Amino acid sequence: MSEEEAHKTVEVDDVGVQLDEGDEEDLLEYDDELVEEQPSDARIRNVAETLMKSELPKVTVEYKDTTFLLFTSDDKNESNNPIICENAALYQRPMGEFMESIRKFMGNRFGRLAFATKELVLQLKSLDLTLFEDNVYNNHISFSDVYTIFKILKERSESNFETDIPTHLAIELSTRPRFVSRYNALVELTESSATLKNIKPFSNDETHPLIVDDNDQYTHQNTSEVIVMDIDDDVGEDSED
């Protein structure tokens, strides 16, 4: 086979096909059109994000007499409510990432110090379910899994013409002392002259700052070694379980 003949031969499914001059021109034109029509990665991502946002459910979050939207909603009545999770991908991400996004939003709005030693608690009364931020199983499920349960049960209730069916999933957000924060506060008591009578509710916010009396500190050292836990390390280990 001459060089000219080899140049006009292409392989289709490992089979060589001889092209004449007209076929070669058509093939080149087809390749150019294919390149022009092929969408870019950015366009694909934009389309995917648009589709995802259009499928996001309406979920409201109540905190301190304020109503937030968990995700973007097409409901015009809710258009003025702040949106907690602007990133639609969080709907299907592990619960740990989802919770971290809520913490970041609330911290920016109400001050990070208000949540520094607190664990987020999400109460879903319609499902009699409570989600805790530090739960070791958070990385095994997503919020999408939780909402799917609500959706299936709601649709069955509607089919059975039940009453008092919620129009959407509502969440009540609250906080509670983190175990590791309370534990470390108790460790501090063992390093002073404190007794059980000194056990008081732990607080470390702007309204009730934690005050340590230097004169009372270390007057009666406990000879036993007590381990102090780090919040970040504790959460990280839970995420890996």
Contacts in CASP RR format, 6 or more apart in sequence:
PFRMAT RR
TARGET T0000
AUTHOR 0000-0000-0000
METHOD contacts of the structure
MODEL  1
MSEEEAHKTVEVDDVGVQLDEGDEEDLLEYDDELVEEQPSDARIRNVAET
LMKSELPKVTVEYKDTTFLLFTSDDKNESNNPIICENAALYQRPMGEFME
SIRKFMGNRFGRLAFATKELVLQLKSLDLTLFEDNVYNNHISFSDVYTIF
KILKERSESNFETDIPTHLAIELSTRPRFVSRYNALVELTESSATLKNIK
PFSNDETHPLIVDDNDQYTHQNTSEVIVMDIDDDVGEDSED
1 9 0 8 1.000
5 18 0 8 1.000
8 18 0 8 1.000
8 19 0 8 1.000
8 20 0 8 1.000
8 21 0 8 1.000
8 24 0 8 1.000
9 16 0 8 1.000
9 17 0 8 1.000
9 18 0 8 1.000
9 19 0 8 1.000
10 16 0 8 1.000
10 17 0 8 1.000
10 19 0 8 1.000
10 27 0 8 1.000
11 17 0 8 1.000
19 27 0 8 1.000
39 47 0 8 1.000
49 88 0 8 1.000
49 89 0 8 1.000
52 88 0 8 1.000
52 89 0 8 1.000
52 91 0 8 1.000
53 71 0 8 1.000
53 72 0 8 1.000
53 88 0 8 1.000
54 74 0 8 1.000
56 71 0 8 1.000
56 72 0 8 1.000
56 73 0 8 1.000
56 88 0 8 1.000
56 91 0 8 1.000
57 71 0 8 1.000
57 147 0 8 1.000
57 151 0 8 1.000
57 168 0 8 1.000
57 169 0 8 1.000
58 69 0 8 1.000
58 71 0 8 1.000
58 73 0 8 1.000
58 75 0 8 1.000
58 78 0 8 1.000
58 168 0 8 1.000
58 169 0 8 1.000
59 69 0 8 1.000
59 70 0 8 1.000
59 71 0 8 1.000
59 147 0 8 1.000
59 168 0 8 1.000
59 169 0 8 1.000
59 170 0 8 1.000
59 171 0 8 1.000
60 67 0 8 1.000
60 68 0 8 1.000
60 69 0 8 1.000
60 70 0 8 1.000
60 78 0 8 1.000
60 81 0 8 1.000
60 168 0 8 1.000
60 169 0 8 1.000
60 170 0 8 1.000
60 171 0 8 1.000
61 67 0 8 1.000
61 68 0 8 1.000
61 69 0 8 1.000
61 70 0 8 1.000
61 84 0 8 1.000
61 102 0 8 1.000
61 122 0 8 1.000
61 170 0 8 1.000
61 171 0 8 1.000
61 172 0 8 1.000
61 173 0 8 1.000
62 68 0 8 1.000
62 170 0 8 1.000
62 171 0 8 1.000
62 172 0 8 1.000
62 173 0 8 1.000
63 106 0 8 1.000
63 172 0 8 1.000
63 173 0 8 1.000
63 174 0 8 1.000
64 110 0 8 1.000
67 81 0 8 1.000
68 81 0 8 1.000
68 82 0 8 1.000
68 83 0 8 1.000
68 84 0 8 1.000
69 78 0 8 1.000
69 81 0 8 1.000
69 82 0 8 1.000
69 83 0 8 1.000
69 84 0 8 1.000
70 83 0 8 1.000
70 84 0 8 1.000
70 85 0 8 1.000
70 143 0 8 1.000
70 171 0 8 1.000
71 83 0 8 1.000
71 84 0 8 1.000
71 85 0 8 1.000
71 88 0 8 1.000
71 91 0 8 1.000
72 83 0 8 1.000
72 86 0 8 1.000
72 88 0 8 1.000
73 79 0 8 1.000
82 109 0 8 1.000
84 101 0 8 1.000
84 102 0 8 1.000
84 105 0 8 1.000
84 106 0 8 1.000
85 91 0 8 1.000
85 98 0 8 1.000
85 101 0 8 1.000
85 102 0 8 1.000
85 105 0 8 1.000
87 101 0 8 1.000
90 97 0 8 1.000
90 98 0 8 1.000
90 101 0 8 1.000
90 143 0 8 1.000
91 98 0 8 1.000
91 142 0 8 1.000
91 143 0 8 1.000
91 144 0 8 1.000
91 147 0 8 1.000
92 142 0 8 1.000
92 143 0 8 1.000
92 144 0 8 1.000
93 142 0 8 1.000
94 138 0 8 1.000
94 139 0 8 1.000
94 140 0 8 1.000
94 141 0 8 1.000
94 142 0 8 1.000
95 131 0 8 1.000
95 135 0 8 1.000
95 138 0 8 1.000
95 139 0 8 1.000
95 140 0 8 1.000
95 141 0 8 1.000
95 142 0 8 1.000
95 143 0 8 1.000
96 133 0 8 1.000
96 138 0 8 1.000
96 139 0 8 1.000
96 239 0 8 1.000
98 142 0 8 1.000
98 143 0 8 1.000
99 120 0 8 1.000
99 131 0 8 1.000
99 133 0 8 1.000
99 138 0 8 1.000
102 120 0 8 1.000
102 122 0 8 1.000
102 173 0 8 1.000
103 115 0 8 1.000
103 120 0 8 1.000
103 133 0 8 1.000
106 114 0 8 1.000
106 115 0 8 1.000
106 120 0 8 1.000
106 173 0 8 1.000
107 114 0 8 1.000
107 115 0 8 1.000
113 204 0 8 1.000
113 205 0 8 1.000
113 206 0 8 1.000
114 205 0 8 1.000
114 206 0 8 1.000
115 175 0 8 1.000
116 204 0 8 1.000
116 205 0 8 1.000
117 177 0 8 1.000
117 178 0 8 1.000
117 181 0 8 1.000
117 202 0 8 1.000
117 204 0 8 1.000
118 175 0 8 1.000
118 176 0 8 1.000
118 177 0 8 1.000
118 178 0 8 1.000
118 181 0 8 1.000
119 132 0 8 1.000
119 133 0 8 1.000
119 134 0 8 1.000
119 175 0 8 1.000
119 176 0 8 1.000
119 177 0 8 1.000
119 178 0 8 1.000
119 179 0 8 1.000
120 132 0 8 1.000
120 133 0 8 1.000
120 173 0 8 1.000
120 175 0 8 1.000
121 130 0 8 1.000
121 131 0 8 1.000
121 132 0 8 1.000
121 133 0 8 1.000
121 173 0 8 1.000
121 174 0 8 1.000
121 175 0 8 1.000
121 176 0 8 1.000
122 130 0 8 1.000
122 131 0 8 1.000
122 132 0 8 1.000
122 171 0 8 1.000
122 172 0 8 1.000
122 173 0 8 1.000
123 129 0 8 1.000
123 130 0 8 1.000
123 131 0 8 1.000
123 171 0 8 1.000
123 172 0 8 1.000
123 173 0 8 1.000
123 174 0 8 1.000
124 130 0 8 1.000
124 131 0 8 1.000
124 146 0 8 1.000
124 150 0 8 1.000
124 169 0 8 1.000
124 170 0 8 1.000
124 171 0 8 1.000
125 170 0 8 1.000
125 172 0 8 1.000
126 150 0 8 1.000
126 166 0 8 1.000
126 169 0 8 1.000
126 170 0 8 1.000
127 146 0 8 1.000
127 149 0 8 1.000
127 150 0 8 1.000
127 153 0 8 1.000
129 146 0 8 1.000
131 146 0 8 1.000
134 178 0 8 1.000
134 179 0 8 1.000
134 234 0 8 1.000
134 235 0 8 1.000
134 238 0 8 1.000
135 238 0 8 1.000
136 238 0 8 1.000
136 241 0 8 1.000
138 238 0 8 1.000
138 239 0 8 1.000
139 239 0 8 1.000
139 240 0 8 1.000
139 241 0 8 1.000
147 169 0 8 1.000
150 169 0 8 1.000
154 165 0 8 1.000
154 166 0 8 1.000
157 165 0 8 1.000
158 165 0 8 1.000
177 202 0 8 1.000
178 231 0 8 1.000
179 234 0 8 1.000
180 229 0 8 1.000
180 230 0 8 1.000
180 231 0 8 1.000
180 234 0 8 1.000
181 202 0 8 1.000
181 204 0 8 1.000
181 231 0 8 1.000
182 202 0 8 1.000
183 229 0 8 1.000
184 228 0 8 1.000
184 229 0 8 1.000
185 202 0 8 1.000
185 210 0 8 1.000
186 199 0 8 1.000
187 226 0 8 1.000
187 227 0 8 1.000
187 228 0 8 1.000
188 212 0 8 1.000
189 198 0 8 1.000
189 199 0 8 1.000
190 222 0 8 1.000
190 224 0 8 1.000
190 226 0 8 1.000
191 217 0 8 1.000
191 218 0 8 1.000
191 221 0 8 1.000
191 222 0 8 1.000
191 226 0 8 1.000
192 216 0 8 1.000
192 217 0 8 1.000
192 218 0 8 1.000
192 219 0 8 1.000
192 220 0 8 1.000
193 216 0 8 1.000
193 219 0 8 1.000
193 220 0 8 1.000
194 216 0 8 1.000
202 210 0 8 1.000
203 209 0 8 1.000
203 210 0 8 1.000
204 210 0 8 1.000
END
